């Protein structure tokens, strides 16, 4: 690439392995390099970052969101030369160790166009005011650890610094948040449009106080500590809310640890007319609630519900949740993304195939009774691009009968289903424009009978043919009658 | 192709296996096998993930335990230890690790909570609560009872339950008398008393 496009300015990678060597090549080969976004990547260390810092004179954006970086030392930040002032966006929230704080302060204050700053947990709260004062033009801030010994001077310093950021619209971070420090952000709540409190383990009353001041809020990510009561207040206070994500504080606990039920989501669907994107983890749901939500919010475009216990029925009637999700797809005519959970039969897939005409992405787990379910989806959802399925009794029939559909989609993932190795081979042989990849940790699939189900199947269309860089437990089913093992 | 055709796959071009062979259908059994397969499968260290909600199997450390395929459970009491399913709930490992780090870093103060008559004890982390009201509400939720409001003079009057705790000296104290921070550092265990015993504690004697 370095040879072919020396003027390359932006590289954005997701879920890829990136080496320090690659980062060094990027740093030295592209003279006008401006944007590096590594989302959920891994394989590099802070040495690679040092190369970027030292060489990319025109860098505007360095975003390492949720990557796994081997953090050797915080020294790399000092490798930005003193003459470097073009930084506009920096996200180092995933780094484990402390960065050189003095270097960070100097960097932040000499870059007048810095709009986004996402710190890592190791940046102590008492250093935040200095950073903010160095960048009063900030629009997006991710704090470091939001805790400190409770001292009035630290608090007032912080509150003053926040108040000085008149353009600040987005807040995140809040690790280890201490409730008594939350009021420091009250002065700017009324200007916030996006708030990510999903790492703040504070209780409902403190969350409510904060959220109720954010009248312009469009996006809220929060832990289920907010509870139904908090969501009711949210519904009453934040009329501009477009996106809500509620994450579980205790996902592996056996019993509910918080009073968050389907009611919270119903309240928000009633009170927030612009709500169109939902991700909600909870422990109980009913068809009635889903019906209400669907009728309240026909403008919903992304609806992802995770009922924590697999195959949970409607807790009121003990029936499957087919009708509830059916109502969602029927009323929300612009629904593009849907994730199902709870007890579901083939009927829900019939609804989805009938009504989900704009649906682009569907996630399914522990649902359905037979191949009919999968067939409904593949034959009915005209705009389906991505389908991911785990632990469902879907097998060969529906897959092979709808093989042509797979060429119109971006990808299909099936794991722990009933798709046989034989069917995968047939699919691979019949559809040369698809990569049919079988993943099996227990050894080559041809060491077992053809009727044996495969662990994981990943099918996607390709113009480049099979990959050649796969690890040993991935096999491509293709034209060659012998399996090609990379 | 409609549903009826599915059942007549032989009518289509696509066949399974060699001509003349048939494939047995044993969906039910396969489902069972599948479930246990999914949980005993060692985690793949790749970045393709089954469910996008928020998951990455790469760092999933929950593997190895058997899946509990418990949709036939009609018992009233939940099993004391439920098996974990690999990759479920679909939470990104970044988030899982982060929350785990937080609870470890904070060094939670876990105390046992017993309730008279309950078959087993619970454990809670006192650090999670900001004060007495949150703690009491959590206890109410956990044990499905009403404790009500504390008053210095009358304790938890009106309730059949009184929350008590054993302090560092080994004495059983009524929850609520001392400042919250003092309580958190001196509480060794909690006990929710019931019945006339409780009323004895609740009333000004």
Contacts between the chains, C-beta under 8 A, distances in Angstrom:
chain1	res1	chain2	res2	distance
A	15	B	47	3.7
A	15	B	48	7.6
A	15	B	49	7.9
A	15	B	56	7.7
A	16	B	47	7.0
A	17	B	47	7.6
A	40	B	47	7.0
A	40	B	56	6.9
A	40	B	92	8.0
A	40	B	94	7.3
A	42	B	47	7.8
A	42	B	58	7.9
A	66	B	92	7.1
A	66	B	94	4.5
A	94	B	94	7.3
A	175	B	98	7.4
A	175	B	102	6.3
A	176	B	102	5.8
A	176	B	105	6.7
A	176	B	106	6.3
A	179	B	130	5.1
A	198	B	95	7.4
A	199	B	98	6.0
A	199	B	99	7.3
A	199	B	102	7.0
A	201	B	99	7.7
A	201	B	102	6.2
A	201	B	103	7.7
A	201	B	106	7.9
A	201	B	128	6.5
A	202	B	130	7.2
A	203	B	128	7.4
A	203	B	129	6.6
A	203	B	130	5.4
A	203	B	134	4.9
A	204	B	134	7.8
A	205	B	130	7.1
A	205	B	133	7.6
A	205	B	134	7.1
A	206	B	130	6.4
A	247	B	54	7.8
A	247	B	91	7.3
A	247	B	95	6.8
A	248	B	89	6.6
A	248	B	91	7.2
A	249	B	99	7.3
A	251	B	89	4.9
A	251	B	91	5.7
A	251	B	96	7.6
A	252	B	62	7.9
A	252	B	84	6.2
A	254	B	78	5.6
A	254	B	82	5.5
A	255	B	78	7.1
A	255	B	142	7.1
A	256	B	141	7.2
A	257	B	138	7.6
A	257	B	141	7.9
A	257	B	142	7.7
A	258	B	141	7.5
A	259	B	137	7.7
A	259	B	141	5.5
A	279	B	53	7.2
A	281	B	89	6.4
A	304	B	53	6.3
A	306	B	53	6.1
A	306	B	89	5.4
A	306	B	90	6.4
A	308	B	89	5.2
A	310	B	85	6.8
A	310	B	88	6.6
A	311	B	71	5.0
A	339	B	51	7.7
A	339	B	53	6.1
A	343	B	71	7.8
A	361	B	52	7.8
A	363	B	51	5.3
A	363	B	52	6.2
A	363	B	53	6.7
A	363	B	90	7.9
A	365	B	51	6.2
A	365	B	88	7.1
A	365	B	90	7.6
A	369	B	27	8.0
A	370	B	27	6.4
A	371	B	6	6.3
A	372	B	3	6.1
A	372	B	6	6.6
A	375	B	1	8.0
A	375	B	3	6.8
A	375	B	6	5.6
A	379	B	1	6.5
A	388	B	50	6.2
A	388	B	51	5.7
A	388	B	52	6.4
A	390	B	38	7.0
A	390	B	50	4.7
A	390	B	51	6.2
A	390	B	87	7.4
A	391	B	34	6.1
A	391	B	35	6.2
A	391	B	38	5.7
A	393	B	27	4.9
A	393	B	28	7.8
A	393	B	30	6.8
A	393	B	31	4.8
A	393	B	34	7.7
A	395	B	27	7.0
A	395	B	30	7.5
A	396	B	16	5.7
A	396	B	23	7.1
A	397	B	6	5.6
A	397	B	9	5.5
A	398	B	6	6.8
A	400	B	9	7.3
A	400	B	12	7.7
A	400	B	14	4.3
A	400	B	16	7.2
A	401	B	1	5.7
A	401	B	5	7.2
A	401	B	6	6.0
A	401	B	9	6.8
A	401	B	12	6.4
A	401	B	14	7.0
A	402	B	1	7.6
A	403	B	14	6.6
A	413	B	48	7.3
A	413	B	50	6.1
A	415	B	38	6.9
A	415	B	50	4.8
A	416	B	34	4.5
A	416	B	35	7.0
A	416	B	37	5.8
A	416	B	38	3.7
A	416	B	41	7.8
A	417	B	34	6.5
A	418	B	27	6.2
A	418	B	30	4.4
A	418	B	31	7.3
A	418	B	34	6.6
A	420	B	16	7.2
A	420	B	23	7.3
A	422	B	16	5.6
A	422	B	17	5.3
A	422	B	23	7.7
A	423	B	16	5.8
A	426	B	14	6.3
A	426	B	15	7.3
A	426	B	16	6.6
A	430	B	14	6.5
A	439	B	44	6.4
A	439	B	46	7.8
A	441	B	41	6.0
A	441	B	42	5.3
A	441	B	44	6.4
A	442	B	41	7.8
A	450	B	17	5.9
A	451	B	17	7.7
A	451	B	23	6.0
A	451	B	24	7.2
A	453	B	30	6.1
A	453	B	33	7.4
A	453	B	34	6.6
A	453	B	37	7.7
A	455	B	37	6.6
A	455	B	41	5.8
A	456	B	44	7.6
A	456	B	50	7.5
A	458	B	48	6.2
A	471	B	46	6.8
A	473	B	44	6.7
A	474	B	46	7.8
